[in-house]
């Protein structure tokens, strides 16, 4: 398969590298799967998690890791009397204006990625695949295998140098080859697990929700934009008749260029990714031509490595295309391994509710700053409850949240039967046909929620909305638009683990000023996580049906903390002192005037830009 960064030639080296270092585990994640050659190779040794932002790559991955052998196509053979590869290879289709590839990527559309005959056949097969699936002559796995086979076949018939950033001005002989649909090239082997899964998400977001044993990273190395390099494969995979432009007919609406292909963003992207990785072992495929020098990457790794960092170099001949670096034959492929440091070897519980401002990314540092002995922990601005749920050395946990919508969801997640919650979520998703990015289904369900405002309905709705934002109008009708999010098995895993075990639980829906601190013992720790007045978070702007957060609210909170201090109790406050050149002088002066301790947290570059996040405490 002609694919940039394809690791087919490095597979044996990767396997030997794992064996030499005696890396063990059951779950292997190929986070930037591309052509899925690595995921395919290891599917007989591990349960596989694969991911890519390109839909075409996800089709390759699904077809390879969900099949040990070519599917039988039993119903297809019964219906057509022949296997699908013979059927489609000999099939002829009438030219039609509905045929998007013929109309736009052949001489018919003044482009010559394919001859007119080949382009029209691609259209015919692609449309017939959808019909066959709708008629249940092929199931979803068979559909993806045939689609992947089609994508691989047309790559061998394309009048290009390998990518689709340009077509050749003169026809290459491969463009005139007879069209023969052949089964997708993949490893024939018994699957280690039937639970292999493929995601189509931004890797830096997905990494916060998954876990496993071995994380394999093969990020883009250079400035090449894979969205542009394989735009035509995306269009065949989606067949969504997109708006296109330019000499090569690139898709107008496409994901942003990967941060790993932007020199000013790649370091922050790597730091953010590695920081949030919940995997014991991390293996990185890298290159001496990468935008981020290996020594710079090594410095990032050192901050999160538990011990030794192993780096091994291999000679490698660069695949040439119009954007190739001109570094000649000195290019070397690199494999890097380190064991990820997880503080106290603990894995922290993550809330099933994805909520703005949640502290799951620094919960380990918050836990570290708690006193050695206390009997009650009050999460006074609990939000999604990522902090309180992880406090394990107190007898009593109090969850308080001012926003009634957030409170009702978290209260439900804490108190209701987990299996019942999961069953209800699945029922709602099925009933309303909710699919990630499906605007029509989403708006239909949003209207339903606004007339049936229950915690369960809102919990499901926020899974599919834009960036999981809980946004309302002044009438408290939910008005967040559709997003590119959804529900998956990770969501259900979070629901199951969202439990405080046998400790006493209290939940309250109060403004912080209404919390009665005198009802709690002197051995109580109050934790506060207010909106940050010097940042630009949408949840504190006062335009979401609730009061906003401003300097007046900030000063009321600081006075409340002083009351806690005078009452002989302990408090811990999350906040930001500096952000993009702004300083929270009210906070800084208050802390210094009262001699409260300011703990600077470890930087988490790439998440919120340049900001100095702190914990302030009175003990």
Secondary structure, DSSP 8 states (H G I E B T S, - for coil): ---TT--GGGHHHHHHHHHHTT---SEEEETT-TT-HHHHHTTTTSEEEEE-SSHHHHHHHHHHHT-SS----HHHHHHHSS-HHHHHHH------TT-HHHHHHSGGGT--SS-HHHHHHHHHHHHHHHHHHHTTSS-HHHHHHHHHHHHHHHHTT-SSSSSSS---SS--GGGGS--------------S-S--EEE-S-HHHHTTT--EEEEEE----SS--HHHHTHHHHHHHH-----EETTTTEESS-----GGGSTTTHHHHHHHHHHH--EEEEEEEEETT-SS-HHHHHHHHHTTBSS--EEEEEE------TT--S-GGG-EEEEEEEEB--GGG------SS--TT--TTTHHHHHHTS-S--SEEEETT-TT-TTGGG--S-SEEEEE-S-HHHHHHHHHHHHS-HHHHHHHHHHHHHHHT--TT-HHHHHHHHHHHHHS--HHHHHHHHHHBGGG---B-TT--B---B-S----HHHHHHHHH---TTSEEEEE---GGG--GGGS-TTEEEEEE---TTS--GGGSS-SSS----HHHHHHHHHHHHHHHHTT-EEEEEEEEEETTEE-HHHHHHHHHTT-EEEE----TTTSSSEEEEEEE--
